[in-house]
Amino acid sequence: MIHKRPALQTFSGIYIADVQSKRFDIIVQDGRFSSIVELEPQLEEPVHPDQQLWITPGIIDLHTHLAWTDFDHDDQLKRDSREIEAMQADAFAATLLTGVTTARDAGGILPSTIRHLVQHYQHPLRVQTSSDMLGAANARGIQHLRGRMAQIFDTGAEWIKIMATGGLGAPPEKVIDPNFSEEEFAFIVRHAHEHHKKVLVHTWGGVTIDWSIQAGVESIEHGMFLSAEQAGRLAESGVAFVPTTSIYRIAADPKGVLGLNPVICDRAARAAEAHAKAISFAKKAGVRIGFGTDYATPALHGYNLQELDTLMEYGLTRAEVWKSATESAAGILGSGNALGRIAEGYIADAVIYNADPYQAQNAEQLRKSIVSVMTGAQESDLIK
């Protein structure tokens, strides 16, 4: 169940998930938390287990692809516009129902499409966009990049995405080779910042991580071949790391929901194996880690919480994983003063559960415990 911008909503004796053994009376007014009062233990009434509820901030997925209908781009081109729109609307709905109230689309969806989906289908998902991706085909010099970026700026995108290296489509010996020259890369970041746009960088590793740190991008994505030395400099620079770990394990399974060919599965398996080491380096160095899924098909939308499981398997604590999906993610988006916390004055994006989410054994159990999802945004905030 989705509650959209409640004028007045009261939760009596609810638990805040990361505050152990304490219950609160919480009031939401006009889409914001207006009052959060801890109950005095001696005044608390006994609560029947079936009536106990927990609340967390809404999940923030920093790397998703809401417009994509198929893993293979050629398959997407076979679908007609009405089918694509319906599938995109379903992606919005599924993403919300799993507790994700804010997403950063990492390429593929336009702000105009978001406006249509929010207004026509009434799915109140907050989305920041990068509209399109700058990749190897755009490595044609500064003048070309200037014109290409002007086109992206004109869409209203808040982010510029740089495909700095290859991905699953590249052979292992080539996957960290740069798609751009260092001069082109530096220009993209500088020009984006001059136009008040943030920058996210798809990179599997190598020198493009160094370039990202030097240029001061907002986040690097994937980064499975991140070195310990680079992790240290990431932490010092404040550049965030959004590893998107679970998608590579999914892609590595030839019998899984994506059903990819053996060559791609093998490349994904190598990436998944490397990711655990990269997470270890990042954790040890104190890198700011953000939650992102890289989910892009109907088989994946709505299962975003699987990323929590994988991050914990790779060494993050439960508290660190939840922070990556709430407070840290909000900060990466530049919304740390409004999202990502259950706090007075913050936008009331939240998830309500009938069991303690911090004790869930896995993402499936967590997803099944969701009672409702609340979004505090006005429609005008969602269709900028």
C-alpha positions as CSV (number, residue, x, y, z in Angstrom):
1,M,0.0,0.0,0.0
2,I,1.3,3.5,-0.9
3,H,0.4,6.5,1.2
4,K,0.9,9.7,-0.9
5,R,1.8,12.9,1.0
6,P,-0.5,12.4,4.0
7,A,-2.1,15.6,5.3
8,L,-2.1,14.0,8.8
9,Q,-0.8,10.6,9.8
10,T,-0.1,9.4,13.4
11,F,1.9,6.4,14.5
12,S,1.4,5.5,18.2
13,G,4.1,3.5,19.9
14,I,6.0,2.6,16.7
15,Y,9.6,1.4,16.8
16,I,12.3,3.3,14.8
17,A,14.3,0.4,13.4
18,D,17.8,1.5,14.4
19,V,16.8,2.6,17.9
20,Q,16.6,-0.5,20.0
21,S,13.8,-1.2,22.6
22,K,12.4,2.3,22.3
23,R,9.0,3.3,21.0
24,F,7.8,6.6,19.7
25,D,4.7,8.6,18.9
26,I,5.3,10.1,15.4
27,I,3.1,12.7,13.7
28,V,3.3,13.4,10.0
29,Q,1.7,16.6,8.7
30,D,1.7,17.8,5.1
31,G,4.2,15.2,4.1
32,R,6.8,15.9,6.7
33,F,7.7,14.5,10.1
34,S,6.3,17.2,12.4
35,S,6.7,15.5,15.8
36,I,8.7,12.5,17.1
37,V,8.4,11.8,20.8
38,E,9.9,9.0,22.7
39,L,7.6,7.2,25.0
40,E,8.5,7.0,28.7
41,P,9.0,3.3,29.5
42,Q,6.9,3.5,32.6
43,L,4.0,4.9,30.6
44,E,4.1,2.4,27.7
45,E,1.2,0.1,27.3
46,P,1.9,-3.5,26.5
47,V,1.7,-4.1,22.7
48,H,0.5,-7.3,21.2
49,P,3.1,-8.8,18.8
50,D,0.6,-8.6,16.0
51,Q,0.2,-4.9,16.5
52,Q,3.9,-4.0,16.6
53,L,5.2,-1.8,13.8
54,W,8.6,-0.5,12.8
55,I,9.6,2.4,10.6
56,T,12.6,3.2,8.5
57,P,13.4,6.0,6.1
58,G,12.4,5.3,2.5
59,I,15.1,3.4,0.6
60,I,17.2,5.3,-1.9
61,D,18.4,3.4,-5.0
62,L,21.3,5.4,-6.5
63,H,21.7,3.3,-9.6
64,T,18.7,2.0,-11.5
65,H,17.4,2.0,-15.1
66,L,13.6,2.6,-14.9
67,A,13.1,3.0,-18.7
68,W,14.8,-0.2,-19.8
69,T,12.4,-3.1,-20.6
70,D,15.0,-5.7,-21.6
71,F,18.6,-6.5,-20.8
72,D,19.5,-6.5,-24.5
73,H,19.1,-3.1,-26.2
74,D,18.0,-4.9,-29.5
75,D,15.2,-6.5,-27.7
76,Q,14.0,-3.2,-26.3
77,L,13.8,-1.8,-29.9
78,K,11.3,-4.6,-30.8
79,R,8.7,-3.2,-28.4
80,D,6.1,-0.6,-29.4
81,S,5.7,2.6,-27.4
82,R,2.5,1.6,-25.6
83,E,4.1,-1.6,-24.3
84,I,7.2,0.3,-23.2
85,E,5.2,2.9,-21.3
86,A,3.2,0.2,-19.5
87,M,6.3,-1.6,-18.5
88,Q,7.9,1.6,-17.3
89,A,4.9,2.3,-15.2
90,D,5.1,-1.2,-13.7
91,A,8.7,-0.6,-12.9
92,F,7.8,2.6,-11.0
93,A,5.1,0.7,-9.1
94,A,7.3,-2.3,-8.2
95,T,10.1,-0.1,-7.1
96,L,7.9,1.8,-4.7
97,L,6.3,-1.3,-3.3
98,T,9.6,-2.7,-2.3
99,G,10.3,0.4,-0.2
100,V,12.3,2.5,-2.6
101,T,10.9,6.0,-2.5
102,T,13.8,7.8,-4.3
103,A,15.9,6.6,-7.3
104,R,18.7,8.0,-9.4
105,D,18.2,6.7,-12.9
106,A,21.6,6.0,-14.4
107,G,20.7,6.5,-18.0
108,G,17.7,5.8,-20.2
109,I,14.8,7.8,-18.8
110,L,14.0,11.5,-19.6
111,P,12.5,14.0,-17.1
112,S,9.6,14.3,-19.5
113,T,8.9,10.6,-19.2
114,I,9.0,10.8,-15.4
115,R,6.5,13.7,-15.5
116,H,4.1,11.6,-17.6
117,L,4.4,8.5,-15.5
118,V,3.9,10.4,-12.2
119,Q,0.9,12.3,-13.5
120,H,-0.8,9.7,-15.6
121,Y,-0.2,6.6,-13.4
122,Q,0.0,8.4,-10.1
123,H,3.2,6.6,-9.0
124,P,4.9,9.1,-6.5
125,L,8.5,7.9,-7.1
126,R,11.1,10.7,-6.7
127,V,13.7,10.3,-9.5
128,Q,16.9,12.2,-10.3
129,T,18.0,11.6,-13.9
130,S,21.0,11.6,-16.1
131,S,18.8,11.2,-19.3
132,D,21.6,9.6,-21.4
133,M,25.1,8.3,-21.1
134,L,28.4,9.6,-22.6
135,G,30.3,6.6,-23.8
136,A,32.9,5.5,-26.3
137,A,30.9,6.7,-29.3
138,N,31.2,10.2,-27.8
139,A,35.0,10.2,-27.5
140,R,35.3,12.5,-30.5
141,G,37.0,15.5,-29.0
142,I,36.0,18.5,-26.8
143,Q,33.7,20.2,-29.4
144,H,31.7,17.1,-29.9
145,L,31.3,16.6,-26.2
146,R,30.3,20.2,-25.7
147,G,27.4,19.8,-28.2
148,R,26.4,16.4,-26.8
149,M,26.3,17.7,-23.3
150,A,24.2,20.6,-24.4
151,Q,21.6,18.1,-25.6
152,I,21.6,16.4,-22.2
153,F,21.4,19.7,-20.3
154,D,18.3,20.6,-22.5
155,T,16.5,17.6,-21.2
156,G,16.6,18.9,-17.6
157,A,18.8,16.1,-16.3
158,E,20.4,16.7,-12.9
159,W,23.3,14.3,-13.6
160,I,25.9,13.6,-16.3
161,K,26.9,9.9,-16.6
162,I,30.3,9.0,-18.0
163,M,30.8,5.5,-19.3
164,A,34.5,5.7,-18.5
165,T,35.3,2.0,-19.1
166,G,33.6,-1.0,-20.7
167,G,31.3,-3.4,-18.8
168,L,29.9,-6.9,-19.3
169,G,30.2,-6.5,-23.1
170,A,34.0,-5.9,-22.9
171,P,36.6,-8.8,-22.8
172,P,38.3,-9.1,-19.4
173,E,41.7,-7.8,-20.7
174,K,40.0,-4.6,-22.0
175,V,37.4,-3.9,-19.4
176,I,39.3,-1.2,-17.5
177,D,40.7,0.5,-20.6
178,P,39.5,4.2,-20.7
179,N,36.8,5.1,-23.3
180,F,37.9,8.7,-23.2
181,S,41.2,10.6,-23.1
182,E,42.2,12.2,-19.8
183,E,41.6,15.6,-21.4
184,E,38.1,14.6,-22.6
185,F,37.2,13.1,-19.2
186,A,38.4,16.2,-17.3
187,F,36.4,18.4,-19.7
188,I,33.2,16.5,-19.2
189,V,33.4,16.8,-15.4
190,R,34.4,20.5,-15.5
191,H,31.7,21.4,-18.0
192,A,29.0,19.5,-16.0
193,H,30.0,21.3,-12.8
194,E,30.0,24.7,-14.6
195,H,26.4,24.0,-15.5
196,H,25.5,22.9,-11.9
197,K,25.2,19.2,-12.8
198,K,26.5,16.3,-10.7
199,V,28.6,13.5,-12.3
200,L,28.5,9.8,-11.8
201,V,31.1,7.6,-13.4
202,H,30.7,4.0,-14.7
203,T,34.1,2.5,-14.1
204,W,35.2,-1.0,-13.4
205,G,38.6,0.2,-12.2
206,G,42.0,1.4,-13.4
207,V,43.1,4.9,-14.2
208,T,39.5,6.2,-14.6
209,I,39.1,5.9,-10.9
210,D,42.1,8.1,-10.5
211,W,40.7,10.6,-13.0
212,S,37.4,10.6,-11.1
213,I,39.1,11.5,-7.8
214,Q,41.2,14.2,-9.5
215,A,38.2,15.8,-11.2
216,G,36.0,15.7,-8.1
217,V,33.1,13.7,-9.4
218,E,30.2,13.0,-7.1
219,S,30.3,9.2,-7.3
220,I,31.9,6.2,-9.0
221,E,29.7,3.2,-9.9
222,H,30.6,-0.5,-9.9
223,G,34.4,-0.2,-9.2
224,M,35.0,-3.9,-8.6
225,F,38.7,-3.5,-9.4
226,L,39.2,-0.7,-7.0
227,S,42.6,-0.9,-5.3
228,A,43.4,-0.3,-1.6
229,E,45.4,2.8,-2.5
230,Q,42.5,4.2,-4.6
231,A,40.1,3.5,-1.8
232,G,42.2,5.6,0.6
233,R,42.2,8.5,-1.9
234,L,38.4,8.1,-2.5
235,A,37.8,8.5,1.3
236,E,40.0,11.5,1.5
237,S,38.3,13.2,-1.5
238,G,34.8,12.5,-0.4
239,V,33.9,10.9,-3.8
240,A,31.2,8.3,-3.1
241,F,31.3,4.6,-4.2
242,V,28.1,2.9,-5.4
243,P,29.2,-0.7,-6.1
244,T,25.9,-2.3,-7.4
245,T,27.1,-5.7,-6.2
246,S,24.0,-7.9,-6.5
247,I,23.5,-7.5,-10.3
248,Y,26.8,-9.2,-11.1
249,R,25.9,-12.2,-9.1
250,I,22.5,-12.4,-10.8
251,A,24.1,-12.0,-14.2
252,A,26.6,-14.7,-13.4
253,D,23.9,-17.4,-13.0
254,P,23.2,-18.9,-16.4
255,K,20.0,-20.3,-15.1
256,G,19.0,-17.1,-13.4
257,V,16.3,-14.5,-14.3
258,L,18.5,-12.8,-16.9
259,G,19.5,-16.0,-18.7
260,L,22.6,-14.6,-20.3
261,N,25.0,-16.4,-22.5
262,P,28.0,-18.2,-20.9
263,V,30.6,-15.7,-22.0
264,I,28.7,-12.8,-20.3
265,C,28.0,-15.0,-17.2
266,D,31.7,-15.8,-16.9
267,R,32.6,-12.0,-17.0
268,A,29.9,-11.3,-14.4
269,A,31.3,-14.0,-12.2
270,R,34.8,-12.5,-12.3
271,A,33.3,-9.1,-11.5
272,A,31.4,-10.5,-8.5
273,E,34.5,-12.2,-7.2
274,A,36.4,-9.0,-7.4
275,H,33.7,-6.9,-5.8
276,A,34.1,-8.5,-2.3
277,K,37.7,-7.3,-2.2
278,A,36.8,-3.8,-3.4
279,I,34.1,-3.5,-0.7
280,S,36.8,-4.6,1.9
281,F,39.2,-1.9,0.7
282,A,36.4,0.7,0.8
283,K,35.2,-0.2,4.2
284,K,38.7,-0.2,5.7
285,A,39.5,3.2,4.2
286,G,36.2,4.8,5.3
287,V,34.8,5.4,1.8
288,R,31.2,6.7,1.7
289,I,29.3,3.8,0.2
290,G,25.9,4.2,-1.5
291,F,23.2,1.7,-2.2
292,G,22.5,1.1,-5.9
293,T,21.2,-2.0,-7.8
294,D,21.7,-1.4,-11.5
295,Y,18.4,-3.2,-12.0
296,A,16.9,-2.8,-15.4
297,T,14.2,-5.3,-16.3
298,P,10.8,-6.4,-15.1
299,A,12.4,-9.5,-13.6
300,L,14.5,-7.3,-11.3
301,H,12.4,-4.2,-10.5
302,G,10.8,-4.7,-7.1
303,Y,13.6,-6.9,-5.8
304,N,16.0,-4.0,-5.0
305,L,16.5,-5.1,-1.4
306,Q,18.6,-8.0,-2.6
307,E,21.5,-5.4,-2.7
308,L,21.3,-5.2,1.1
309,D,22.0,-9.0,1.4
310,T,25.0,-8.9,-1.0
311,L,26.6,-5.9,0.7
312,M,26.4,-7.7,4.1
313,E,27.8,-10.9,2.6
314,Y,30.7,-8.8,1.3
315,G,31.6,-7.4,4.7
316,L,29.4,-4.4,5.6
317,T,27.5,-4.5,8.9
318,R,23.8,-4.3,8.9
319,A,23.9,-0.8,10.2
320,E,26.4,0.2,7.5
321,V,24.2,-1.3,4.8
322,W,21.1,0.5,6.0
323,K,23.0,3.8,6.2
324,S,24.2,3.3,2.6
325,A,20.6,3.0,1.5
326,T,19.2,6.0,3.5
327,E,21.3,8.7,5.1
328,S,24.5,8.2,3.0
329,A,22.5,7.9,-0.2
330,A,20.5,11.1,0.5
331,G,23.8,12.9,1.0
332,I,25.2,11.7,-2.3
333,L,22.1,13.1,-4.0
334,G,22.6,16.4,-2.3
335,S,19.4,15.9,-0.2
336,G,20.9,15.0,3.1
337,N,19.0,17.9,4.9
338,A,15.6,16.6,3.7
339,L,15.8,12.8,3.1
340,G,17.2,9.6,4.6
341,R,16.3,10.1,8.3
342,I,13.3,9.7,10.6
343,A,13.7,13.2,12.0
344,E,11.5,16.3,12.6
345,G,11.3,18.5,9.6
346,Y,12.4,15.8,7.1
347,I,10.3,14.7,4.2
348,A,8.1,11.8,5.4
349,D,9.4,9.2,2.9
350,A,9.2,6.0,5.0
351,V,8.6,2.3,5.1
352,I,6.4,0.6,7.7
353,Y,7.0,-3.0,8.6
354,N,5.3,-5.6,10.8
355,A,8.6,-7.1,12.0
356,D,12.0,-5.5,12.9
357,P,13.7,-4.9,9.5
358,Y,17.1,-5.0,11.2
359,Q,16.4,-8.6,12.2
360,A,15.3,-9.9,8.7
361,Q,17.2,-12.9,7.6
362,N,17.2,-11.9,4.0
363,A,15.7,-9.5,1.5
364,E,12.7,-11.7,0.7
365,Q,11.7,-11.8,4.4
366,L,12.2,-8.1,4.6
367,R,10.1,-7.4,1.5
368,K,7.3,-9.6,2.9
369,S,7.2,-7.7,6.2
370,I,6.4,-4.3,4.4
371,V,3.0,-3.1,5.5
372,S,3.0,0.2,3.6
373,V,5.2,2.8,1.9
374,M,4.8,6.5,2.6
375,T,6.0,9.3,0.4
376,G,5.9,12.9,1.5
377,A,6.6,14.7,-1.8
378,Q,4.2,17.0,-3.5
379,E,3.5,16.1,-7.1
380,S,5.2,19.3,-8.2
381,D,8.4,18.1,-6.5
382,L,8.3,14.9,-8.5
383,I,7.9,16.4,-12.0
384,K,10.4,19.2,-12.1
